[in-house]
Amino acid sequence: MKVSVDLDLTPEELRRLFGLPDLTPIQALVVERITRQVEKGMDSNLLAGITRSIITGGVQSWEAYQKLLAGILNVSKSSDTKKDPAADSTD
């Protein structure tokens, strides 16, 4: 049997569905501080480094989340494929 579910969610609703924290205040603070540093004349290499670390961290977090889900699905799938030997007996 194949079941398909379509969800029409906003990013906020999806975040809540997965139980992820709302990082909007932190993001606003980081953007504000970077903006102030750029206005003061921050070194472009520093900005590139910050951007690179943010992107890398986000990708690593997403990969870890995917591995977690894959592990959960694999455990579920393997438990579904195991058969109970007593159920197969026709005695």
PDB file as gemmi writes it, atoms N, CA and C in Angstrom:
CRYST1    1.000    1.000    1.000  90.00  90.00  90.00 P 1                      
ATOM      1  N   MET A   1       0.848  -1.167   0.000  1.00  0.00           N  
ATOM      2  CA  MET A   1       0.000   0.000   0.000  1.00  0.00           C  
ATOM      3  C   MET A   1       0.897   1.234   0.000  1.00  0.00           C  
ATOM      4  N   LYS A   2       0.518   2.197  -0.763  1.00  0.00           N  
ATOM      5  CA  LYS A   2       1.263   3.445  -0.833  1.00  0.00           C  
ATOM      6  C   LYS A   2       0.324   4.583  -0.439  1.00  0.00           C  
ATOM      7  N   VAL A   3       0.784   5.389   0.496  1.00  0.00           N  
ATOM      8  CA  VAL A   3      -0.011   6.517   0.973  1.00  0.00           C  
ATOM      9  C   VAL A   3       0.745   7.801   0.676  1.00  0.00           C  
ATOM     10  N   SER A   4       0.061   8.773   0.159  1.00  0.00           N  
ATOM     11  CA  SER A   4       0.671  10.054  -0.157  1.00  0.00           C  
ATOM     12  C   SER A   4      -0.103  11.154   0.557  1.00  0.00           C  
ATOM     13  N   VAL A   5       0.640  12.053   1.186  1.00  0.00           N  
ATOM     14  CA  VAL A   5       0.015  13.163   1.904  1.00  0.00           C  
ATOM     15  C   VAL A   5       0.632  14.463   1.405  1.00  0.00           C  
ATOM     16  N   ASP A   6      -0.202  15.396   1.016  1.00  0.00           N  
ATOM     17  CA  ASP A   6       0.256  16.716   0.601  1.00  0.00           C  
ATOM     18  C   ASP A   6      -0.087  17.711   1.706  1.00  0.00           C  
ATOM     19  N   LEU A   7       0.914  18.468   2.127  1.00  0.00           N  
ATOM     20  CA  LEU A   7       0.710  19.476   3.153  1.00  0.00           C  
ATOM     21  C   LEU A   7       0.981  20.855   2.567  1.00  0.00           C  
ATOM     22  N   ASP A   8       0.108  21.776   2.832  1.00  0.00           N  
ATOM     23  CA  ASP A   8       0.281  23.150   2.401  1.00  0.00           C  
ATOM     24  C   ASP A   8       0.585  23.970   3.649  1.00  0.00           C  
ATOM     25  N   LEU A   9       1.889  24.122   3.962  1.00  0.00           N  
ATOM     26  CA  LEU A   9       2.313  24.778   5.190  1.00  0.00           C  
ATOM     27  C   LEU A   9       3.210  25.961   4.899  1.00  0.00           C  
ATOM     28  N   THR A  10       3.116  26.943   5.759  1.00  0.00           N  
ATOM     29  CA  THR A  10       4.067  28.049   5.698  1.00  0.00           C  
ATOM     30  C   THR A  10       5.356  27.574   6.385  1.00  0.00           C  
ATOM     31  N   PRO A  11       6.470  28.259   6.179  1.00  0.00           N  
ATOM     32  CA  PRO A  11       7.699  27.879   6.885  1.00  0.00           C  
ATOM     33  C   PRO A  11       7.514  27.876   8.402  1.00  0.00           C  
ATOM     34  N   GLU A  12       6.755  28.814   8.928  1.00  0.00           N  
ATOM     35  CA  GLU A  12       6.488  28.878  10.366  1.00  0.00           C  
ATOM     36  C   GLU A  12       5.719  27.645  10.837  1.00  0.00           C  
ATOM     37  N   GLU A  13       4.711  27.240  10.078  1.00  0.00           N  
ATOM     38  CA  GLU A  13       3.928  26.062  10.444  1.00  0.00           C  
ATOM     39  C   GLU A  13       4.763  24.791  10.365  1.00  0.00           C  
ATOM     40  N   LEU A  14       5.637  24.693   9.372  1.00  0.00           N  
ATOM     41  CA  LEU A  14       6.514  23.536   9.231  1.00  0.00           C  
ATOM     42  C   LEU A  14       7.504  23.465  10.393  1.00  0.00           C  
ATOM     43  N   ARG A  15       8.048  24.610  10.785  1.00  0.00           N  
ATOM     44  CA  ARG A  15       8.972  24.672  11.918  1.00  0.00           C  
ATOM     45  C   ARG A  15       8.275  24.161  13.177  1.00  0.00           C  
ATOM     46  N   ARG A  16       7.067  24.599  13.403  1.00  0.00           N  
ATOM     47  CA  ARG A  16       6.307  24.160  14.583  1.00  0.00           C  
ATOM     48  C   ARG A  16       5.964  22.677  14.501  1.00  0.00           C  
ATOM     49  N   LEU A  17       5.628  22.195  13.297  1.00  0.00           N  
ATOM     50  CA  LEU A  17       5.297  20.782  13.108  1.00  0.00           C  
ATOM     51  C   LEU A  17       6.457  19.889  13.536  1.00  0.00           C  
ATOM     52  N   PHE A  18       7.681  20.275  13.185  1.00  0.00           N  
ATOM     53  CA  PHE A  18       8.862  19.496  13.548  1.00  0.00           C  
ATOM     54  C   PHE A  18       9.377  19.831  14.944  1.00  0.00           C  
ATOM     55  N   GLY A  19       8.758  20.788  15.613  1.00  0.00           N  
ATOM     56  CA  GLY A  19       9.169  21.134  16.966  1.00  0.00           C  
ATOM     57  C   GLY A  19      10.477  21.895  17.026  1.00  0.00           C  
ATOM     58  N   LEU A  20      10.808  22.598  15.957  1.00  0.00           N  
ATOM     59  CA  LEU A  20      12.054  23.365  15.922  1.00  0.00           C  
ATOM     60  C   LEU A  20      11.862  24.719  16.595  1.00  0.00           C  
ATOM     61  N   PRO A  21      12.901  25.237  17.223  1.00  0.00           N  
ATOM     62  CA  PRO A  21      12.769  26.529  17.909  1.00  0.00           C  
ATOM     63  C   PRO A  21      12.673  27.694  16.928  1.00  0.00           C  
ATOM     64  N   ASP A  22      12.051  28.758  17.380  1.00  0.00           N  
ATOM     65  CA  ASP A  22      11.952  29.978  16.574  1.00  0.00           C  
ATOM     66  C   ASP A  22      13.225  30.787  16.785  1.00  0.00           C  
ATOM     67  N   LEU A  23      14.060  30.846  15.758  1.00  0.00           N  
ATOM     68  CA  LEU A  23      15.341  31.544  15.847  1.00  0.00           C  
ATOM     69  C   LEU A  23      15.293  32.938  15.251  1.00  0.00           C  
ATOM     70  N   THR A  24      14.102  33.447  14.984  1.00  0.00           N  
ATOM     71  CA  THR A  24      13.961  34.772  14.381  1.00  0.00           C  
ATOM     72  C   THR A  24      14.633  35.861  15.201  1.00  0.00           C  
ATOM     73  N   PRO A  25      14.470  35.904  16.531  1.00  0.00           N  
ATOM     74  CA  PRO A  25      15.142  36.961  17.304  1.00  0.00           C  
ATOM     75  C   PRO A  25      16.671  36.864  17.212  1.00  0.00           C  
ATOM     76  N   ILE A  26      17.195  35.655  17.232  1.00  0.00           N  
ATOM     77  CA  ILE A  26      18.646  35.473  17.133  1.00  0.00           C  
ATOM     78  C   ILE A  26      19.137  35.907  15.758  1.00  0.00           C  
ATOM     79  N   GLN A  27      18.403  35.518  14.726  1.00  0.00           N  
ATOM     80  CA  GLN A  27      18.775  35.907  13.368  1.00  0.00           C  
ATOM     81  C   GLN A  27      18.774  37.427  13.222  1.00  0.00           C  
ATOM     82  N   ALA A  28      17.763  38.076  13.765  1.00  0.00           N  
ATOM     83  CA  ALA A  28      17.682  39.537  13.685  1.00  0.00           C  
ATOM     84  C   ALA A  28      18.870  40.181  14.398  1.00  0.00           C  
ATOM     85  N   LEU A  29      19.250  39.643  15.557  1.00  0.00           N  
ATOM     86  CA  LEU A  29      20.390  40.163  16.295  1.00  0.00           C  
ATOM     87  C   LEU A  29      21.690  39.996  15.514  1.00  0.00           C  
ATOM     88  N   VAL A  30      21.898  38.831  14.926  1.00  0.00           N  
ATOM     89  CA  VAL A  30      23.113  38.584  14.141  1.00  0.00           C  
ATOM     90  C   VAL A  30      23.177  39.519  12.939  1.00  0.00           C  
ATOM     91  N   VAL A  31      22.061  39.652  12.240  1.00  0.00           N  
ATOM     92  CA  VAL A  31      22.022  40.539  11.072  1.00  0.00           C  
ATOM     93  C   VAL A  31      22.302  41.981  11.479  1.00  0.00           C  
ATOM     94  N   GLU A  32      21.732  42.390  12.606  1.00  0.00           N  
ATOM     95  CA  GLU A  32      21.961  43.759  13.089  1.00  0.00           C  
ATOM     96  C   GLU A  32      23.443  43.987  13.400  1.00  0.00           C  
ATOM     97  N   ARG A  33      24.070  43.038  14.088  1.00  0.00           N  
ATOM     98  CA  ARG A  33      25.480  43.194  14.444  1.00  0.00           C  
ATOM     99  C   ARG A  33      26.384  43.172  13.212  1.00  0.00           C  
ATOM    100  N   ILE A  34      26.087  42.310  12.265  1.00  0.00           N  
ATOM    101  CA  ILE A  34      26.887  42.264  11.035  1.00  0.00           C  
ATOM    102  C   ILE A  34      26.716  43.569  10.276  1.00  0.00           C  
ATOM    103  N   THR A  35      25.489  44.086  10.222  1.00  0.00           N  
ATOM    104  CA  THR A  35      25.231  45.353   9.530  1.00  0.00           C  
ATOM    105  C   THR A  35      26.030  46.483  10.169  1.00  0.00           C  
ATOM    106  N   ARG A  36      26.048  46.526  11.508  1.00  0.00           N  
ATOM    107  CA  ARG A  36      26.832  47.565  12.194  1.00  0.00           C  
ATOM    108  C   ARG A  36      28.319  47.445  11.872  1.00  0.00           C  
ATOM    109  N   GLN A  37      28.825  46.218  11.854  1.00  0.00           N  
ATOM    110  CA  GLN A  37      30.241  46.018  11.552  1.00  0.00           C  
ATOM    111  C   GLN A  37      30.572  46.421  10.112  1.00  0.00           C  
ATOM    112  N   VAL A  38      29.678  46.096   9.185  1.00  0.00           N  
ATOM    113  CA  VAL A  38      29.896  46.472   7.782  1.00  0.00           C  
ATOM    114  C   VAL A  38      29.900  47.988   7.644  1.00  0.00           C  
ATOM    115  N   GLU A  39      28.975  48.652   8.348  1.00  0.00           N  
ATOM    116  CA  GLU A  39      28.920  50.110   8.294  1.00  0.00           C  
ATOM    117  C   GLU A  39      30.181  50.730   8.874  1.00  0.00           C  
ATOM    118  N   LYS A  40      30.786  50.073   9.876  1.00  0.00           N  
ATOM    119  CA  LYS A  40      32.027  50.571  10.457  1.00  0.00           C  
ATOM    120  C   LYS A  40      33.243  50.266   9.600  1.00  0.00           C  
ATOM    121  N   GLY A  41      33.064  49.428   8.595  1.00  0.00           N  
ATOM    122  CA  GLY A  41      34.178  49.102   7.715  1.00  0.00           C  
ATOM    123  C   GLY A  41      34.820  47.758   8.037  1.00  0.00           C  
ATOM    124  N   MET A  42      34.015  46.766   8.266  1.00  0.00           N  
ATOM    125  CA  MET A  42      34.523  45.436   8.578  1.00  0.00           C  
ATOM    126  C   MET A  42      35.294  44.869   7.388  1.00  0.00           C  
ATOM    127  N   ASP A  43      36.336  44.137   7.697  1.00  0.00           N  
ATOM    128  CA  ASP A  43      37.150  43.478   6.679  1.00  0.00           C  
ATOM    129  C   ASP A  43      36.272  42.498   5.893  1.00  0.00           C  
ATOM    130  N   SER A  44      36.347  42.545   4.571  1.00  0.00           N  
ATOM    131  CA  SER A  44      35.510  41.678   3.740  1.00  0.00           C  
ATOM    132  C   SER A  44      35.840  40.200   3.953  1.00  0.00           C  
ATOM    133  N   ASN A  45      37.084  39.880   4.302  1.00  0.00           N  
ATOM    134  CA  ASN A  45      37.447  38.488   4.575  1.00  0.00           C  
ATOM    135  C   ASN A  45      36.727  37.969   5.815  1.00  0.00           C  
ATOM    136  N   LEU A  46      36.556  38.836   6.801  1.00  0.00           N  
ATOM    137  CA  LEU A  46      35.843  38.443   8.009  1.00  0.00           C  
ATOM    138  C   LEU A  46      34.382  38.148   7.696  1.00  0.00           C  
ATOM    139  N   LEU A  47      33.761  39.003   6.880  1.00  0.00           N  
ATOM    140  CA  LEU A  47      32.368  38.786   6.492  1.00  0.00           C  
ATOM    141  C   LEU A  47      32.238  37.477   5.715  1.00  0.00           C  
ATOM    142  N   ALA A  48      33.170  37.207   4.823  1.00  0.00           N  
ATOM    143  CA  ALA A  48      33.142  35.950   4.064  1.00  0.00           C  
ATOM    144  C   ALA A  48      33.280  34.751   4.998  1.00  0.00           C  
ATOM    145  N   GLY A  49      34.135  34.866   5.996  1.00  0.00           N  
ATOM    146  CA  GLY A  49      34.312  33.786   6.968  1.00  0.00           C  
ATOM    147  C   GLY A  49      33.059  33.529   7.774  1.00  0.00           C  
ATOM    148  N   ILE A  50      32.408  34.597   8.204  1.00  0.00           N  
ATOM    149  CA  ILE A  50      31.161  34.465   8.962  1.00  0.00           C  
ATOM    150  C   ILE A  50      30.099  33.792   8.102  1.00  0.00           C  
ATOM    151  N   THR A  51      29.959  34.258   6.876  1.00  0.00           N  
ATOM    152  CA  THR A  51      28.974  33.688   5.963  1.00  0.00           C  
ATOM    153  C   THR A  51      29.251  32.213   5.720  1.00  0.00           C  
ATOM    154  N   ARG A  52      30.505  31.880   5.485  1.00  0.00           N  
ATOM    155  CA  ARG A  52      30.893  30.492   5.224  1.00  0.00           C  
ATOM    156  C   ARG A  52      30.562  29.607   6.435  1.00  0.00           C  
ATOM    157  N   SER A  53      30.846  30.077   7.645  1.00  0.00           N  
ATOM    158  CA  SER A  53      30.569  29.270   8.836  1.00  0.00           C  
ATOM    159  C   SER A  53      29.072  29.095   9.060  1.00  0.00           C  
ATOM    160  N   ILE A  54      28.292  30.118   8.758  1.00  0.00           N  
ATOM    161  CA  ILE A  54      26.837  30.006   8.906  1.00  0.00           C  
ATOM    162  C   ILE A  54      26.286  28.981   7.927  1.00  0.00           C  
ATOM    163  N   ILE A  55      26.727  29.052   6.690  1.00  0.00           N  
ATOM    164  CA  ILE A  55      26.241  28.123   5.664  1.00  0.00           C  
ATOM    165  C   ILE A  55      26.681  26.700   5.991  1.00  0.00           C  
ATOM    166  N   THR A  56      27.940  26.532   6.371  1.00  0.00           N  
ATOM    167  CA  THR A  56      28.453  25.204   6.694  1.00  0.00           C  
ATOM    168  C   THR A  56      27.699  24.614   7.878  1.00  0.00           C  
ATOM    169  N   GLY A  57      27.488  25.412   8.912  1.00  0.00           N  
ATOM    170  CA  GLY A  57      26.752  24.940  10.077  1.00  0.00           C  
ATOM    171  C   GLY A  57      25.333  24.539   9.732  1.00  0.00           C  
ATOM    172  N   GLY A  58      24.692  25.309   8.880  1.00  0.00           N  
ATOM    173  CA  GLY A  58      23.328  24.990   8.468  1.00  0.00           C  
ATOM    174  C   GLY A  58      23.254  23.695   7.687  1.00  0.00           C  
ATOM    175  N   VAL A  59      24.221  23.504   6.789  1.00  0.00           N  
ATOM    176  CA  VAL A  59      24.259  22.271   5.994  1.00  0.00           C  
ATOM    177  C   VAL A  59      24.514  21.071   6.902  1.00  0.00           C  
ATOM    178  N   GLN A  60      25.449  21.204   7.844  1.00  0.00           N  
ATOM    179  CA  GLN A  60      25.748  20.099   8.753  1.00  0.00           C  
ATOM    180  C   GLN A  60      24.540  19.766   9.618  1.00  0.00           C  
ATOM    181  N   SER A  61      23.829  20.768  10.074  1.00  0.00           N  
ATOM    182  CA  SER A  61      22.627  20.533  10.883  1.00  0.00           C  
ATOM    183  C   SER A  61      21.575  19.793  10.065  1.00  0.00           C  
ATOM    184  N   TRP A  62      21.403  20.210   8.828  1.00  0.00           N  
ATOM    185  CA  TRP A  62      20.408  19.572   7.965  1.00  0.00           C  
ATOM    186  C   TRP A  62      20.796  18.124   7.687  1.00  0.00           C  
ATOM    187  N   GLU A  63      22.093  17.871   7.440  1.00  0.00           N  
ATOM    188  CA  GLU A  63      22.557  16.507   7.196  1.00  0.00           C  
ATOM    189  C   GLU A  63      22.341  15.640   8.434  1.00  0.00           C  
ATOM    190  N   ALA A  64      22.598  16.178   9.606  1.00  0.00           N  
ATOM    191  CA  ALA A  64      22.385  15.422  10.847  1.00  0.00           C  
ATOM    192  C   ALA A  64      20.905  15.096  11.014  1.00  0.00           C  
ATOM    193  N   TYR A  65      20.037  16.039  10.685  1.00  0.00           N  
ATOM    194  CA  TYR A  65      18.596  15.814  10.785  1.00  0.00           C  
ATOM    195  C   TYR A  65      18.155  14.732   9.802  1.00  0.00           C  
ATOM    196  N   GLN A  66      18.708  14.762   8.575  1.00  0.00           N  
ATOM    197  CA  GLN A  66      18.374  13.745   7.586  1.00  0.00           C  
ATOM    198  C   GLN A  66      18.825  12.361   8.052  1.00  0.00           C  
ATOM    199  N   LYS A  67      20.019  12.284   8.649  1.00  0.00           N  
ATOM    200  CA  LYS A  67      20.506  11.000   9.163  1.00  0.00           C  
ATOM    201  C   LYS A  67      19.609  10.491  10.279  1.00  0.00           C  
ATOM    202  N   LEU A  68      19.158  11.390  11.141  1.00  0.00           N  
ATOM    203  CA  LEU A  68      18.258  11.008  12.219  1.00  0.00           C  
ATOM    204  C   LEU A  68      16.969  10.415  11.649  1.00  0.00           C  
ATOM    205  N   LEU A  69      16.368  11.112  10.684  1.00  0.00           N  
ATOM    206  CA  LEU A  69      15.136  10.607  10.079  1.00  0.00           C  
ATOM    207  C   LEU A  69      15.369   9.294   9.357  1.00  0.00           C  
ATOM    208  N   ALA A  70      16.480   9.171   8.642  1.00  0.00           N  
ATOM    209  CA  ALA A  70      16.785   7.932   7.933  1.00  0.00           C  
ATOM    210  C   ALA A  70      16.946   6.781   8.925  1.00  0.00           C  
ATOM    211  N   GLY A  71      17.595   7.041  10.046  1.00  0.00           N  
ATOM    212  CA  GLY A  71      17.748   6.012  11.066  1.00  0.00           C  
ATOM    213  C   GLY A  71      16.410   5.577  11.628  1.00  0.00           C  
ATOM    214  N   ILE A  72      15.535   6.522  11.869  1.00  0.00           N  
ATOM    215  CA  ILE A  72      14.201   6.197  12.388  1.00  0.00           C  
ATOM    216  C   ILE A  72      13.428   5.377  11.359  1.00  0.00           C  
ATOM    217  N   LEU A  73      13.502   5.800  10.094  1.00  0.00           N  
ATOM    218  CA  LEU A  73      12.772   5.081   9.047  1.00  0.00           C  
ATOM    219  C   LEU A  73      13.351   3.688   8.834  1.00  0.00           C  
ATOM    220  N   ASN A  74      14.672   3.541   8.906  1.00  0.00           N  
ATOM    221  CA  ASN A  74      15.292   2.234   8.729  1.00  0.00           C  
ATOM    222  C   ASN A  74      14.914   1.288   9.855  1.00  0.00           C  
ATOM    223  N   VAL A  75      14.864   1.779  11.064  1.00  0.00           N  
ATOM    224  CA  VAL A  75      14.460   0.945  12.200  1.00  0.00           C  
ATOM    225  C   VAL A  75      13.020   0.490  12.021  1.00  0.00           C  
ATOM    226  N   SER A  76      12.171   1.419  11.613  1.00  0.00           N  
ATOM    227  CA  SER A  76      10.772   1.097  11.391  1.00  0.00           C  
ATOM    228  C   SER A  76      10.625   0.088  10.263  1.00  0.00           C  
ATOM    229  N   LYS A  77      11.371   0.289   9.185  1.00  0.00           N  
ATOM    230  CA  LYS A  77      11.297  -0.590   8.029  1.00  0.00           C  
ATOM    231  C   LYS A  77      11.803  -1.985   8.385  1.00  0.00           C  
ATOM    232  N   SER A  78      12.909  -2.067   9.138  1.00  0.00           N  
ATOM    233  CA  SER A  78      13.455  -3.374   9.492  1.00  0.00           C  
ATOM    234  C   SER A  78      12.526  -4.111  10.447  1.00  0.00           C  
ATOM    235  N   SER A  79      11.840  -3.404  11.326  1.00  0.00           N  
ATOM    236  CA  SER A  79      10.905  -4.078  12.235  1.00  0.00           C  
ATOM    237  C   SER A  79       9.668  -4.557  11.485  1.00  0.00           C  
ATOM    238  N   ASP A  80       9.304  -3.885  10.393  1.00  0.00           N  
ATOM    239  CA  ASP A  80       8.165  -4.314   9.581  1.00  0.00           C  
ATOM    240  C   ASP A  80       8.497  -5.564   8.779  1.00  0.00           C  
ATOM    241  N   THR A  81       9.752  -5.716   8.368  1.00  0.00           N  
ATOM    242  CA  THR A  81      10.139  -6.846   7.520  1.00  0.00           C  
ATOM    243  C   THR A  81      10.438  -8.098   8.314  1.00  0.00           C  
ATOM    244  N   LYS A  82      10.669  -7.973   9.622  1.00  0.00           N  
ATOM    245  CA  LYS A  82      10.892  -9.151  10.463  1.00  0.00           C  
ATOM    246  C   LYS A  82       9.576  -9.890  10.630  1.00  0.00           C  
ATOM    247  N   LYS A  83       9.643 -11.187  10.424  1.00  0.00           N  
ATOM    248  CA  LYS A  83       8.437 -11.987  10.560  1.00  0.00           C  
ATOM    249  C   LYS A  83       8.481 -12.760  11.858  1.00  0.00           C  
ATOM    250  N   ASP A  84       7.328 -12.982  12.423  1.00  0.00           N  
ATOM    251  CA  ASP A  84       7.198 -13.782  13.622  1.00  0.00           C  
ATOM    252  C   ASP A  84       7.099 -15.244  13.188  1.00  0.00           C  
ATOM    253  N   PRO A  85       8.079 -16.104  13.550  1.00  0.00           N  
ATOM    254  CA  PRO A  85       8.053 -17.507  13.116  1.00  0.00           C  
ATOM    255  C   PRO A  85       6.801 -18.233  13.582  1.00  0.00           C  
ATOM    256  N   ALA A  86       6.250 -17.866  14.707  1.00  0.00           N  
ATOM    257  CA  ALA A  86       5.035 -18.531  15.196  1.00  0.00           C  
ATOM    258  C   ALA A  86       3.843 -18.226  14.299  1.00  0.00           C  
ATOM    259  N   ALA A  87       3.845 -17.070  13.676  1.00  0.00           N  
ATOM    260  CA  ALA A  87       2.722 -16.694  12.806  1.00  0.00           C  
ATOM    261  C   ALA A  87       2.744 -17.477  11.504  1.00  0.00           C  
ATOM    262  N   ASP A  88       3.910 -17.993  11.082  1.00  0.00           N  
ATOM    263  CA  ASP A  88       4.022 -18.726   9.829  1.00  0.00           C  
ATOM    264  C   ASP A  88       3.649 -20.194   9.977  1.00  0.00           C  
ATOM    265  N   SER A  89       3.577 -20.695  11.191  1.00  0.00           N  
ATOM    266  CA  SER A  89       3.299 -22.125  11.372  1.00  0.00           C  
ATOM    267  C   SER A  89       1.847 -22.403  11.012  1.00  0.00           C  
ATOM    268  N   THR A  90       1.634 -23.515  10.329  1.00  0.00           N  
ATOM    269  CA  THR A  90       0.287 -23.878   9.888  1.00  0.00           C  
ATOM    270  C   THR A  90      -0.209 -25.097  10.641  1.00  0.00           C  
ATOM    271  N   ASP A  91       0.345 -25.371  11.823  1.00  0.00           N  
ATOM    272  CA  ASP A  91      -0.056 -26.526  12.611  1.00  0.00           C  
ATOM    273  C   ASP A  91      -1.439 -26.381  13.150  1.00  0.00           C  
TER     274      ASP A  91                                                      
END                                                                             
